[in-house]
Each structure stands twice: as structure tokens, then as C-alpha cells.
């Protein structure tokens, strides 16, 4: 009996297996509205057997976009477009999740699709960025430090985005607190030098994340799972580390998070991370054991046998994969065959698996 293909139920949301699609920006939207590219991109993973398909970092406000081509959910037109995508995922047996995001000082950057790097000039459609403190990410424009009112607006934007996402049919809401984006910028002492109640001590630096988690939990209502994605460590001297993440994961769980999704890095350009298969699993396991929360592991988990072993050994409750799904959108169908589990094939494809 495969552990990877054992269903997981969180707040009544039933994932048919534990091999999930990690959020992946496509930089392919106009005005934040997801389109045919996003529909086919995401639906292929649902046809391919994923238990959960997490839509990419989706901006809670126009200023929260990483690039001008990011998707958003700050208005009704965007939410309606998402609803069609949710239908496509659910009708193919996958749970639909959405990662809500504000990029903070890493917003208004050039799209990787055009090979650019650094901030977009105002003349080219760029916008001023905000952050906990006026400290730039290496090579990017300097952000403006958020006022207390500005912080309240961020919380309100997460709430409104959550309501729209739930109305669109998403059953999992992931709060993006990783990869050096706004919430992570508040967590890390390298980017947060505030002297008010949102900066300084650990308790102050986690305050915004806890507020957002409580607010998203309340706005989501019953029957919706709330995840938080952390960078377990900045992998840089003087930065946020795994001990901090264990403490923060406990607080996030107390605030209503159901699962912690464990990634790393992204806060500073001089980070030291050497990726290898399963390179973030040790962090996920520590957080799972010490914070007593459900965790997902991510990072070069490209082989079905590795994914199976990690879940079977209790090192993570679920596996997120990114690039392997891009290489093989039917990753879960293949994994089920390799592991001898029932293949979660769409009925239309059954003849290929008979
Ligand atoms: C990513 N990643 C990512 N992470 C995230 O939290 N939100 C996002 O929107 C994105 N966008 C994104 C785009 C693309 C094209 C890639 C390849 C990656 C990171 C991703 O979710 C995952 O954590 C890493 O890719 C590591 O997992 P894999 O790819 O080794 O399985």
C-alpha cells in the first residue's frame, strides 16, 4: 500500500493523494487576469493525477505583483477567470489551491520570460515598492517603509483576496511567507529594521504573519484549508533560520494554519544554498516533529520512489513538486504505476492504463 497515494483530508478537503503541484509563476497574465495559458497549464496536472494543484503566487493587490505579468485576485474580473480554472481542476479530480502573495521589495521586477533582471522603470509600467524597511534587495529599487495604516491595508487585502478565492471555488489558500517576499521580509532581521511593534524582537517580526494568518483563517470560513509557505532559512549570516521557523510554525498553527509548506531562501542575493534531491526535507521534518504541524516538503523530489519514502518514513505529510510536473504533467499517473498504486487516471484516458 503506497503512502504517497494514501488520501489526506484537511478540514474536510480531501486530497486523493499526497503528490502535489508546487506553485509556479507563469508571468503570462495581462492586468492580473489568468487566461487560456493558465487554464491548460494547471488543468494538465489535474489530468495527470495531482492530489492538489496550487496556482502560482497570485497578487493580493496590483503593487504586490512580482512582475507586470503576474496573476492577481484583487478584483472580480480576475476572480471570475479563476473560477473557470477551478472548475477544470475539480472536474479532473484535483483539489484547487491558490497561493496569495505580496512581493514587497521584490515587486515591480522584469519578467524572466524576456530575460530581464532588476526593477522595471516607471516609464515601462513599473511602480514604487513597499517593504518593512527602506532596504533594497541587491540590485533592485529601494522600497518605501510601510506605515502602520499601510500594514493594516495589507491585512485587508489578504482578507479580500481570500474571500474572492473561496467564492471562486478554491479549497486551499496558501499564504506566501517565503522566498523573500513581503511577509518573509517582515520575518527576517536582514530586511526588517523597524523600531515599532512590527520590528526588532522575534515576536514583533512574526506579528504581521500571525495577523494575516488569523485574518485569512477567519475569512476562509469552514471547509477550507489554510497553508503557510515558509523559507525555513535565509541561508545567510544574521538571517532567519530553522529555529525561528519552528517557533513561527507553531504560532501560525495556533493562528489557524493547517499545514506548513517548507521551502528556503530568496531573501538576499548572497544566500548560500546548494540544491540536491530532497535538499529541504530535513527542515520540513524538523518543523513537523518540533512544531507538531502537518508539513509538505519541496525541492528536487523528482523520483516517485523518493517521494514515497519521505511520506512513508513520516518525514513529510505531502510532497510538492515543481519542475518535475513541467517535465511530465502526468507525474502522478507515472508515479502510481511505478509504486503499484491505483492510477488516478481520467476515465477518458483509461484505455492507456488498462
Ligand atoms: C517557482 N517557485 C515558486 N514558489 C512559490 O512559492 N511561488 C511561485 O509562484 C513560484 N514560482 C515558480 C516558478 C517556476 C517556473 C519555478 C521552476 C519555481 C518555486 C517552486 O514552487 C518550488 O518550490 C521549487 O521549484 C523547488 O521545487 P522543484 O522544482 O525542485 O520540484
Boltz pocket constraint, residues with backbone or C-beta under 6 A from the ligand:
constraints:
  - pocket:
      binder: B
      contacts: [[A, 22], [A, 23], [A, 24], [A, 25], [A, 26], [A, 55], [A, 56], [A, 57], [A, 99], [A, 176], [A, 178], [A, 179], [A, 229], [A, 263], [A, 298], [A, 299], [A, 300], [A, 301], [A, 320], [A, 321], [A, 322], [A, 323], [A, 324]]
      max_distance: 6.0
